[in-house]
Amino acid sequence: NALDVLAGNRTRYGLLRRWGSLGYMVAVVVCGQLGQRYSILSPLAASGAVLFVAGLIAWSWGRRADAGCYQSPMVRSDLPAAGLWWREIRSSWSEVLNLPGMPALFLAGVLGWMASSTYQIFFTIHADALGMSEGLIGVALGLAVMSEIVLLSLSRQLLTRWGARTLLAVGLSAAALRWSLYAVLTNPYVVLVLQTLHGFTFGALQVGAVTYLHAQAPPE
């Protein structure tokens, strides 16, 4: 996984994750402009082309990994037989849930992403109802991811100063504030400003959860 590639340096996870956020930010802005100027098929075609290129890159990287250029220390050669896979999964989950803080972490994650899913599904519909154009909606999504990239870039310093649990608490608190304000505010440009909280509601949660989980889990 990503932390294996980083040689177990947990504080560098956000620096790696920000590249995915950067790609998403470029995509939403470009696709918003394409949809506004041409048709809904143009961003779909562009997305398909980018995914095809990404698949080629992943395939090429996978071939180099198979050749021995990189071998994750988490790869196991003693996978269970087909009839034992469920027992293996149940045993693994039991071990994970017995780790300190894991039940609370999973509960917070489930509740946090349940709330966040409404944003992921309905934000563009809500923004359209507020009178935002397709291009402005793309800018709003891009602005959200820009704030996410800023937080991910600073994640190493934040983890060193605050720790993973504090980042989780800050992210969940920011999410409660953000979703509540979306429900009552109707000015499109105020909504744009609220998008800057995305750095906390996604970036802080992502980095905090991954870092805390990796710190608590045993090496095996």
Helices and strands as residue ranges (DSSP letters): H 2-5, G 10-12, H 13-37, H 41-66, G 82-84, H 85-97, H 102-129, H 134-153, H 155-161, H 164-184, H 188-194, G 195-197, H 198-198, I 199-204, H 205-216
